[in-house]
Amino acid sequence: ENARTAAAAEAMQRGDGPRLGALMVQSHQSLRDDFEVSGETLDAMVQAALAAPGCLGARMTGAGFGGCAVALVEAAMADGFIASVLGAYRAVSGGGPAAAYPSLPAPGVTCRELL
């Protein structure tokens, strides 16, 4: 996972969305299979995201065992992506609660010196 994180940072610096997306998928597979910190509903959410138009990659996020995933989606496809994923997830999860929080990339944490 450490090498994958470094590769993801490089992909972000180059603006290489397809590479970043592929790394996200590999990360989810590792977290699911090697670390066993995913679950059926979380895997269903990631699979629904990966099947939706515009998705470049998706993975679980957070500490695991819960129901939070992140997806890299083409901006122009975001609304359709959200509708598709939430519908697919609700069908698989028996109508369980689901929400989406779209956001745009932004610079990370910075240090500022205040005078």
Contacts in CASP RR format, 6 or more apart in sequence:
PFRMAT RR
TARGET T0000
AUTHOR 0000-0000-0000
METHOD contacts of the structure
MODEL  1
ENARTAAAAEAMQRGDGPRLGALMVQSHQSLRDDFEVSGETLDAMVQAAL
AAPGCLGARMTGAGFGGCAVALVEAAMADGFIASVLGAYRAVSGGGPAAA
YPSLPAPGVTCRELL
1 27 0 8 1.000
1 30 0 8 1.000
1 31 0 8 1.000
4 23 0 8 1.000
4 26 0 8 1.000
4 27 0 8 1.000
4 30 0 8 1.000
7 19 0 8 1.000
7 23 0 8 1.000
8 20 0 8 1.000
8 23 0 8 1.000
8 24 0 8 1.000
8 27 0 8 1.000
11 17 0 8 1.000
11 19 0 8 1.000
11 20 0 8 1.000
11 21 0 8 1.000
11 23 0 8 1.000
12 20 0 8 1.000
12 105 0 8 1.000
17 56 0 8 1.000
17 72 0 8 1.000
18 56 0 8 1.000
20 56 0 8 1.000
20 57 0 8 1.000
20 72 0 8 1.000
21 56 0 8 1.000
21 57 0 8 1.000
21 58 0 8 1.000
21 72 0 8 1.000
22 57 0 8 1.000
24 56 0 8 1.000
24 57 0 8 1.000
24 58 0 8 1.000
24 59 0 8 1.000
24 70 0 8 1.000
24 71 0 8 1.000
24 72 0 8 1.000
25 50 0 8 1.000
25 57 0 8 1.000
25 58 0 8 1.000
25 59 0 8 1.000
27 59 0 8 1.000
28 38 0 8 1.000
28 46 0 8 1.000
28 58 0 8 1.000
28 59 0 8 1.000
28 60 0 8 1.000
31 37 0 8 1.000
31 38 0 8 1.000
31 59 0 8 1.000
31 60 0 8 1.000
31 64 0 8 1.000
32 38 0 8 1.000
32 39 0 8 1.000
32 43 0 8 1.000
32 60 0 8 1.000
37 60 0 8 1.000
37 63 0 8 1.000
37 64 0 8 1.000
37 65 0 8 1.000
38 46 0 8 1.000
38 60 0 8 1.000
38 64 0 8 1.000
38 65 0 8 1.000
39 65 0 8 1.000
39 66 0 8 1.000
41 66 0 8 1.000
41 67 0 8 1.000
41 89 0 8 1.000
41 92 0 8 1.000
41 93 0 8 1.000
42 60 0 8 1.000
42 64 0 8 1.000
42 66 0 8 1.000
42 67 0 8 1.000
42 68 0 8 1.000
42 69 0 8 1.000
44 88 0 8 1.000
44 89 0 8 1.000
44 92 0 8 1.000
44 93 0 8 1.000
45 58 0 8 1.000
45 67 0 8 1.000
45 69 0 8 1.000
45 85 0 8 1.000
45 89 0 8 1.000
45 98 0 8 1.000
46 58 0 8 1.000
46 59 0 8 1.000
46 60 0 8 1.000
46 69 0 8 1.000
48 84 0 8 1.000
48 85 0 8 1.000
48 87 0 8 1.000
48 88 0 8 1.000
48 89 0 8 1.000
48 92 0 8 1.000
49 55 0 8 1.000
49 57 0 8 1.000
49 58 0 8 1.000
49 69 0 8 1.000
49 71 0 8 1.000
49 81 0 8 1.000
49 85 0 8 1.000
50 57 0 8 1.000
50 58 0 8 1.000
51 84 0 8 1.000
51 88 0 8 1.000
52 73 0 8 1.000
52 80 0 8 1.000
52 81 0 8 1.000
52 84 0 8 1.000
52 85 0 8 1.000
52 88 0 8 1.000
53 77 0 8 1.000
53 80 0 8 1.000
53 81 0 8 1.000
53 84 0 8 1.000
54 73 0 8 1.000
54 74 0 8 1.000
54 77 0 8 1.000
54 81 0 8 1.000
55 71 0 8 1.000
55 72 0 8 1.000
55 73 0 8 1.000
55 77 0 8 1.000
55 81 0 8 1.000
56 72 0 8 1.000
56 73 0 8 1.000
56 74 0 8 1.000
57 71 0 8 1.000
57 72 0 8 1.000
58 69 0 8 1.000
58 70 0 8 1.000
58 71 0 8 1.000
58 72 0 8 1.000
59 69 0 8 1.000
59 70 0 8 1.000
60 66 0 8 1.000
60 67 0 8 1.000
60 68 0 8 1.000
60 69 0 8 1.000
61 68 0 8 1.000
61 69 0 8 1.000
61 70 0 8 1.000
62 68 0 8 1.000
71 81 0 8 1.000
71 85 0 8 1.000
73 81 0 8 1.000
75 104 0 8 1.000
78 102 0 8 1.000
82 100 0 8 1.000
82 102 0 8 1.000
85 100 0 8 1.000
86 98 0 8 1.000
86 99 0 8 1.000
86 100 0 8 1.000
87 98 0 8 1.000
89 98 0 8 1.000
90 96 0 8 1.000
90 98 0 8 1.000
END
